[in-house]
Amino acid sequence: MNRKIIPLILIGLLVFSTLALANTSISTSTSSLTLSNTNNMGSFLVSNDGTDEVELSYDPSLTIEQNGNIATFNLESNDSSILSGGSQAQIDVEFTGNTQDFSFGTHSVSSTITATNTSENTLTSTQDVDLRFESTFCDSGSAGGSISLDIDVENEDGHDDQWRLLDNVIIEVDVENDGSQNLDDVVVEIGLFDSQGNDFSDDLDFNDDDDEKRDLGDIDDGDEERMVFNFRVPADFDDGNYKLAVKAYSDDDGESNQCTDRSTDLSNNFYEEIEIERESDDENFIVIENLVYPTDNVLCGESFTIDMDVFNIGDEGDENQIKVELYNNELDLYMENIIREDLEEGDDAHVSFTVDLSQGLENKYYQFKLKTYYNYRSSSDHYRTESEETWTVPVSISNCVSNSLLTGNAFLTASLDSDVLPGEELLVSSSITNQDSELKTFILEAANYDSWAELRSITPTLVTLEAGETKSIDFVFKISEETEGLQSFTMQARNALDNSLAEEIEIEVKVAEKEKGLFGKLFEGKDGNLIWLIGAINVILILLIIMVATRLSRK
């Protein structure tokens, strides 16, 4: 062996043995430290787990910034930064800032503790400690300490922490007053926050008139009250990960003074992780929501409209064509509406049907059915998927008469108020008689009155009469201010089935002239009034002349 190489080998062995004997290793008493507005001081220990002496170093100030708001963790230690083997040092942490200035959730920054071997400064060991603060649901964080919460989340259609679009969810919140004083005006509120801290709870479809914020009332000390939230996840809700939060506070004391938003029933103490998913069953991809239809009776012979929104809640992309079908087998009714635009995941389209009702139906509720068809193939003009669900629209139909009873003959009579004046109401009392041999239905109308009056009402407008039966009908008109003299209108009775005319009569109305002053009457030139006026004036003039002449003669 070359003699020059031997010294180099010996030096290398010496360096290797020195490094092998060096032992640099540290650990911390915790991997994370959570502080808050009210609990803003904390600490953790750093241990030298090796045998060699090390020197500790770390960043003394770490900040978190969001939308111009800053929170700071300040680190310092009263212990020496030089640690011999097996010794420890305590690092104190102070939090400054307002947690509630930040979006809902946990905010953190990592503090790296570095230990450097004092005898061999190329040897280091590091340990990370996660420094955190929580921005919770209470406006100023939990305060007061008198309220405790028991929370139960139940998804009636699936997993409690995994919700699908259109799932029905019930949240029961038991609020207990643990304090020694009564709590007045207690409010319970739920929140559903996305990853950015935005609250989407007001987008949920609650099953009653209330919403995500409700008044519970007063709770005596030691008592407990329950609030129940019942809602459905709407079809247009964005899928993803959310945080469900609950808080209860006294509106009388003020939320900043008495509020809690924590419960051991929640997976993260102040929120529950919720995953909202899209529908994976292809038979439930296309659904109907927001149905609007008549809740009052619809009359036979009229029409009504059914409006709806059609949503794609599936997880497999868009649908290029969708058919919505409306049918009622009892009425032999079939209608369809084609959505030809692409309906991508989360998209919706509005669909409307107008249903015309004929006469001759039964007076009852009719159930109109809706289904959706999709997964369209243009090559075969075929929809490969039919919705599993059938949506039902109940509509009450009334004033219906059998077809055989709707046409017939009628007899009309009328009488009216005397001394009808311009600008006043005119009541025409009439009657209608069924001159047929069986039950008939008639529609009452008025015509040819527009030039002198306004029709205010016909009561009733539809009458059903047994053979020979008579009923009263009232027509009310408002006479225009300018109307005078003889006027007329036509009273009509039509058959309800085909609107054919069963009877009509013309009614004459004499509208009195407006009251006039004395001179107006005299100058009308009627009945010799003007002549009598002239004569009276002449007599008066003659008398005046005689009186003047008599006085002059005496002088």
C-alpha positions in Angstrom: 0.0 0.0 0.0 1.2 3.5 -0.8 2.6 5.1 2.4 1.0 8.5 1.4 -2.5 7.0 1.5 -2.3 5.6 5.0 -2.4 9.0 6.8 -5.4 10.0 4.8 -7.2 6.9 5.8 -6.4 7.4 9.4 -7.7 11.0 9.3 -11.0 9.8 7.6 -11.5 7.2 10.3 -10.9 9.8 13.0 -13.5 12.2 11.5 -16.0 9.3 11.0 -15.6 8.1 14.6 -16.1 11.7 15.9 -19.3 12.2 13.9 -20.6 8.7 15.0 -20.0 9.5 18.7 -21.7 12.9 18.4 -25.4 12.7 19.4 -27.8 15.6 18.6 -31.5 15.0 19.1 -34.3 17.1 20.6 -38.0 16.6 21.3 -40.9 18.9 22.4 -43.6 18.3 25.1 -46.3 18.9 22.5 -46.7 19.0 18.8 -49.3 21.9 18.9 -50.3 24.7 21.1 -53.7 26.4 20.9 -54.3 29.9 22.3 -57.2 32.3 22.2 -58.4 35.8 23.1 -59.1 34.8 26.7 -56.3 32.2 27.0 -53.5 34.0 25.3 -50.5 32.6 27.2 -48.9 29.1 26.8 -45.7 27.3 26.9 -44.0 24.0 25.9 -40.7 22.2 26.8 -37.8 21.4 24.6 -35.7 18.4 25.7 -32.2 17.5 24.7 -32.5 13.8 24.1 -28.8 13.4 23.1 -25.6 13.4 25.1 -23.9 16.3 23.5 -24.5 20.0 24.4 -26.7 21.9 22.0 -27.8 25.4 21.4 -31.5 26.2 20.7 -32.7 28.8 18.2 -36.1 29.8 16.8 -38.1 32.7 15.3 -39.2 34.9 18.2 -42.2 36.3 16.4 -44.6 34.5 14.0 -47.6 36.2 12.4 -50.8 35.1 10.6 -52.5 37.7 8.3 -55.9 37.6 6.6 -57.7 40.5 4.9 -55.5 43.0 6.7 -56.0 41.4 10.1 -52.8 40.3 11.9 -52.4 37.8 14.8 -48.9 37.3 16.4 -47.3 34.5 18.4 -44.3 35.9 20.4 -41.8 33.2 21.7 -39.2 33.7 24.4 -37.5 31.6 27.1 -36.1 32.5 30.5 -34.0 29.4 30.4 -30.6 29.2 28.8 -30.5 28.4 25.1 -27.6 26.1 25.8 -28.8 22.6 26.8 -26.5 19.9 28.1 -27.4 16.3 27.4 -30.7 15.3 29.0 -31.7 18.8 30.1 -34.8 20.9 29.2 -35.8 24.5 28.4 -39.2 26.1 28.6 -40.4 28.3 25.7 -43.2 30.7 26.5 -45.7 31.8 23.9 -47.9 34.9 23.9 -50.8 35.4 21.5 -51.8 38.9 20.4 -54.7 39.7 18.1 -58.4 39.2 17.8 -59.4 35.7 16.8 -62.8 36.7 15.7 -61.4 39.0 13.0 -60.5 35.9 11.1 -62.6 33.5 9.2 -64.3 30.6 11.0 -62.0 27.7 11.8 -58.5 26.9 13.0 -55.6 29.1 11.9 -52.0 28.0 12.5 -48.3 28.7 11.9 -45.4 26.3 12.4 -42.6 27.2 14.8 -39.4 25.4 14.0 -37.0 24.7 17.0 -33.4 24.1 15.9 -30.8 22.5 18.1 -27.2 22.9 16.9 -24.3 20.7 18.4 -22.0 23.1 20.1 -18.9 20.9 19.4 -19.8 20.2 15.9 -22.0 23.0 14.4 -22.7 21.1 11.3 -24.9 18.7 13.3 -28.4 19.9 13.9 -31.8 18.6 15.0 -35.2 20.3 14.4 -38.7 19.9 15.8 -41.9 21.7 14.7 -44.6 23.0 17.0 -47.9 24.0 15.5 -49.1 27.3 17.0 -52.9 27.8 16.6 -55.8 29.9 17.4 -59.5 29.3 16.7 -62.1 31.7 15.3 -65.3 30.2 16.6 -69.0 30.8 16.1 -69.7 33.2 19.0 -69.0 36.8 18.0 -66.4 37.3 20.7 -65.6 33.6 21.4 -67.2 31.6 24.2 -68.1 33.8 27.2 -70.0 33.7 30.5 -69.8 30.0 31.2 -73.5 29.5 32.1 -74.6 27.6 28.9 -73.7 24.1 27.9 -74.8 22.3 24.7 -75.8 18.7 23.8 -76.0 18.3 20.1 -77.3 15.4 18.0 -77.0 15.4 14.2 -79.2 12.9 12.3 -79.3 12.5 8.5 -82.6 10.7 7.8 -81.3 9.7 4.3 -77.7 8.7 5.0 -74.6 9.1 7.1 -74.8 11.8 9.8 -71.5 13.4 8.6 -72.0 12.8 4.9 -74.9 14.6 3.3 -76.1 14.2 -0.3 -78.1 16.8 -2.2 -81.8 16.6 -1.1 -81.0 14.7 2.1 -83.2 15.6 5.1 -81.3 16.5 8.2 -82.4 17.0 11.8 -80.3 18.8 14.4 -81.4 18.6 18.0 -79.8 21.1 20.4 -80.3 20.8 24.1 -79.4 24.1 25.9 -78.8 23.8 29.6 -78.5 26.7 32.0 -75.6 25.7 34.3 -75.5 29.1 36.1 -77.2 30.4 39.2 -79.2 33.0 37.4 -82.0 32.8 34.9 -81.1 33.3 31.2 -83.5 35.5 29.3 -84.1 35.7 25.5 -81.9 32.7 24.6 -81.1 32.4 20.9 -79.9 29.2 19.2 -78.2 29.4 15.8 -76.5 27.0 13.4 -73.8 27.7 10.8 -72.4 25.7 7.9 -69.0 27.1 6.9 -67.0 26.3 3.8 -63.2 26.1 3.7 -63.0 29.9 3.2 -65.0 30.5 6.4 -68.2 31.6 4.5 -71.5 30.6 6.2 -74.0 28.9 3.9 -76.6 27.9 6.5 -79.2 30.4 5.1 -79.1 28.4 1.8 -80.5 25.3 3.4 -84.2 24.6 2.9 -85.8 24.6 6.3 -89.1 22.8 6.7 -90.9 25.5 8.5 -91.2 29.3 8.6 -88.0 29.6 10.8 -84.5 29.6 9.6 -81.0 29.0 11.0 -81.4 31.4 13.8 -84.3 30.9 16.3 -85.5 32.2 19.6 -85.6 29.6 22.4 -87.0 31.9 25.1 -86.1 32.0 28.8 -84.3 29.2 30.7 -84.4 29.1 34.5 -81.2 28.2 36.3 -80.6 24.4 36.3 -83.2 23.9 33.5 -82.8 22.6 29.9 -84.6 23.5 26.7 -84.5 21.9 23.3 -84.4 23.4 19.8 -84.9 21.3 16.7 -83.6 22.4 13.2 -85.2 20.4 10.3 -84.0 21.1 6.8 -83.1 19.6 3.5 -79.9 20.1 1.5 -81.1 21.9 -1.7 -80.4 20.6 -5.1 -78.2 23.6 -6.1 -76.0 23.4 -3.0 -72.2 23.2 -3.8 -70.7 19.8 -2.8 -67.5 19.8 -0.8 -66.3 19.9 2.8 -68.0 22.0 5.4 -67.9 22.7 9.1 -71.2 22.6 11.0 -71.3 24.9 14.1 -73.9 25.6 16.8 -74.1 28.4 19.3 -76.5 29.5 22.0 -76.4 32.9 23.7 -78.5 35.3 25.8 -79.7 38.2 23.7 -80.6 39.9 27.0 -77.1 39.7 28.4 -75.5 40.2 25.0 -73.7 37.6 22.9 -70.3 39.0 24.0 -71.1 38.3 27.6 -73.0 35.0 27.5 -72.4 32.6 24.7 -71.1 29.1 24.0 -70.2 27.4 20.8 -68.5 24.3 22.0 -69.7 20.8 22.7 -68.0 17.4 23.3 -70.7 16.0 20.8 -68.9 17.8 18.0 -65.9 16.0 16.4 -63.7 19.1 16.7 -65.2 20.6 19.9 -66.5 23.7 18.1 -67.5 22.2 14.8 -68.5 18.9 13.1 -66.8 18.0 9.8 -69.5 17.5 7.1 -69.0 16.3 3.6 -71.7 17.2 1.1 -71.7 14.9 -1.9 -73.5 14.8 -5.3 -75.8 12.0 -6.2 -74.0 8.8 -7.5 -77.1 6.8 -8.4 -77.9 7.5 -12.1 -81.6 7.0 -11.6 -81.6 10.0 -9.2 -79.4 12.4 -11.3 -82.2 14.6 -12.7 -84.7 15.9 -10.1 -87.6 18.3 -9.9 -87.7 21.0 -7.2 -89.5 24.2 -6.4 -92.9 23.0 -7.6 -95.5 25.8 -7.8 -99.2 24.9 -8.5 -102.7 26.0 -7.5 -103.5 25.4 -3.8 -107.0 26.8 -4.2 -109.8 25.2 -6.1 -109.5 25.3 -9.9 -112.9 25.6 -11.7 -113.9 23.3 -14.4 -113.5 24.9 -17.8 -110.5 26.9 -16.7 -106.8 26.3 -17.0 -103.9 26.2 -14.4 -100.2 26.2 -14.6 -97.5 23.9 -12.9 -94.1 25.5 -12.7 -90.9 23.8 -11.6 -87.1 23.8 -11.7 -85.2 20.8 -13.0 -81.8 20.1 -11.5 -78.8 18.0 -12.4 -77.6 16.7 -9.0 -75.5 13.8 -10.5 -71.8 13.3 -10.3 -71.2 12.3 -13.9 -71.2 15.4 -16.0 -73.8 17.1 -18.2 -77.0 15.9 -19.8 -77.5 17.2 -23.4 -81.3 16.6 -23.5 -83.9 16.0 -20.9 -87.6 15.2 -21.1 -90.1 16.1 -18.4 -93.4 14.2 -18.6 -96.7 15.3 -17.0 -99.6 12.8 -17.0 -102.8 11.8 -15.4 -104.3 8.4 -16.5 -107.7 9.2 -15.1 -108.0 12.2 -17.3 -106.2 10.6 -20.2 -103.7 13.5 -20.0 -100.2 13.3 -21.3 -97.9 16.3 -21.8 -94.1 16.6 -22.2 -91.5 19.4 -22.2 -88.1 18.9 -23.7 -85.0 20.7 -22.2 -82.6 20.8 -25.2 -79.8 22.9 -23.5 -76.9 21.1 -21.8 -77.6 20.7 -18.1 -74.2 20.4 -16.4 -73.6 19.3 -12.8 -75.3 21.8 -10.5 -77.3 23.5 -13.4 -81.0 23.9 -13.5 -83.7 24.8 -16.0 -87.2 26.1 -15.6 -90.2 24.1 -17.0 -93.8 25.0 -17.1 -97.0 23.2 -18.0 -100.4 24.7 -18.7 -103.3 22.3 -18.2 -106.8 23.1 -19.7 -109.7 21.6 -17.8 -112.9 20.5 -19.6 -116.3 20.4 -18.1 -117.9 17.1 -17.0 -115.2 16.2 -14.4 -115.8 15.2 -10.9 -115.4 17.6 -8.0 -112.3 16.2 -6.3 -108.5 16.2 -6.1 -106.8 15.0 -9.1 -103.2 13.7 -8.8 -100.9 14.9 -11.7 -97.7 12.9 -12.0 -94.2 14.1 -13.1 -91.2 12.1 -14.2 -87.8 12.9 -15.9 -86.0 11.1 -18.7 -82.4 11.6 -19.6 -79.1 10.0 -20.8 -80.4 10.8 -24.3 -79.0 9.1 -27.5 -79.8 11.1 -30.6 -78.9 8.2 -32.9 -81.8 6.2 -31.6 -83.9 9.1 -30.3 -84.1 7.3 -27.0 -83.7 8.2 -23.3 -81.8 5.5 -21.6 -82.5 6.5 -18.0 -85.9 7.2 -16.3 -86.0 8.9 -12.9 -86.6 6.6 -10.0 -88.8 9.1 -8.3 -92.3 10.2 -9.4 -93.4 13.6 -8.3 -97.1 14.2 -7.5 -99.0 17.4 -7.9 -102.5 17.4 -6.2 -105.0 19.8 -7.7 -108.5 20.4 -6.4 -111.1 20.8 -9.2 -114.5 22.1 -8.4 -117.7 23.5 -9.9 -117.9 20.6 -12.3 -121.2 19.2 -13.7 -121.8 16.1 -15.7 -121.8 16.7 -19.5 -125.4 15.6 -19.8 -126.6 18.3 -17.4 -124.9 21.3 -18.8 -127.2 22.5 -21.7 -130.8 23.7 -21.5 -133.3 26.5 -21.7 -133.6 29.4 -19.3 -136.1 32.1 -18.5 -134.9 35.5 -17.3 -136.7 38.3 -15.5 -135.4 41.6 -14.1 -136.5 44.6 -12.0 -134.4 47.6 -11.2 -134.2 50.6 -8.8 -136.2 53.7 -9.7 -134.8 57.2 -9.8 -131.3 56.2 -10.8 -129.0 59.2 -10.8 -125.6 59.7 -12.6 -122.6 58.6 -10.6 -124.6 56.2 -8.4 -124.8 52.4 -8.2 -127.6 50.6 -10.0 -128.9 47.3 -8.6 -130.7 45.1 -11.1 -132.5 42.3 -9.3 -133.2 39.4 -11.7 -134.2 35.7 -11.6 -133.4 32.7 -13.8 -135.6 29.7 -14.2 -134.6 26.3 -15.6 -137.2 25.5 -18.2 -135.7 22.1 -19.0 -136.8 18.8 -17.6 -133.6 18.0 -15.7 -130.7 19.6 -13.8 -128.9 22.3 -15.8 -126.0 24.8 -15.2 -126.0 28.3 -16.6 -123.4 31.1 -16.8 -124.7 34.7 -16.2 -123.3 37.6 -18.2 -124.1 41.2 -19.2 -123.3 43.0 -22.4 -123.8 46.4 -24.3 -123.4 48.6 -21.2 -119.9 50.0 -21.7 -121.0 53.4 -23.0 -122.9 54.4 -19.9 -121.9 52.2 -17.0 -119.3 50.0 -15.4 -120.2 46.4 -14.3 -119.2 46.0 -10.7 -120.5 42.4 -10.0 -122.8 39.6 -11.0 -123.8 37.4 -8.0 -123.7 34.5 -8.6 -122.1 34.1 -12.0 -122.7 30.3 -12.2 -126.0 28.6 -11.2 -127.1 25.0 -11.2 -130.9 24.5 -11.2 -133.2 21.6 -10.9 -136.0 21.3 -13.5 -138.3 24.3 -13.0 -136.2 25.8 -10.2 -135.7 29.6 -10.0 -132.8 31.5 -8.4 -132.1 35.2 -7.8 -129.3 37.0 -9.5 -128.0 40.5 -8.7 -126.3 42.7 -11.3 -124.6 45.8 -9.9 -123.5 48.7 -12.2 -121.8 52.1 -11.5 -123.5 54.8 -13.6 -121.0 57.3 -15.2 -121.3 60.9 -14.2 -122.2 62.1 -17.7 -125.0 59.6 -18.3 -128.6 60.9 -18.7 -131.8 59.6 -20.2 -132.8 56.2 -21.4 -130.1 53.5 -21.6 -130.1 49.7 -22.0 -128.0 46.6 -21.6 -128.4 42.9 -22.4 -128.7 40.2 -19.7 -127.6 36.7 -20.9 -127.7 33.2 -19.7 -125.4 30.7 -21.4 -125.1 26.9 -21.2 -122.0 26.0 -19.1 -120.9 23.1 -21.4 -120.6 24.8 -24.8 -121.2 28.5 -24.0 -124.2 28.5 -26.2 -126.9 31.1 -25.6 -129.8 29.8 -23.5 -131.6 33.1 -23.1 -131.1 36.9 -23.3 -133.3 39.9 -22.6 -132.8 43.6 -23.0 -133.2 45.8 -20.0 -134.0 49.5 -20.2 -132.7 51.9 -17.6 -133.9 55.5 -17.2 -131.2 57.7 -15.7 -132.6 60.9 -14.2 -131.2 64.2 -15.2 -129.0 66.1 -12.8 -130.7 68.6 -10.5 -130.6 72.1 -11.9 -130.9 75.6 -10.3 -134.0 77.8 -10.4 -132.9 79.8 -13.5 -131.6 76.8 -15.2 -135.1 75.3 -15.0 -136.8 78.5 -16.1 -134.6 78.9 -19.2 -135.0 75.4 -20.4 -138.0 76.5 -22.5 -140.2 73.7 -21.4 -143.9 73.9 -20.4 -144.0 77.7 -21.0 -141.7 78.6 -18.2 -140.0 81.3 -20.2 -143.3 83.0 -21.1 -144.4 83.0 -17.4 -141.1 84.6 -16.5 -141.4 87.4 -19.0 -145.0 88.1 -17.9 -143.9 88.2 -14.2 -141.2 90.7 -15.1 -143.7 93.0 -17.0 -146.1 93.0 -14.0 -143.3 94.0 -11.7 -142.2 96.8 -14.0 -145.8 98.2 -14.3 -146.1 98.2 -10.5 -142.8 100.1 -10.2 -143.9 102.7 -12.7 -147.2 103.3 -10.9 -145.4 103.7 -7.6 -143.0 106.3 -9.0 -145.8 108.2 -10.7 -147.8 108.4 -7.5 -144.9 109.9 -5.5 -144.2 112.5 -8.2 -147.9 113.6 -8.3 -148.0 114.2 -4.5 -145.0 116.6 -4.7 
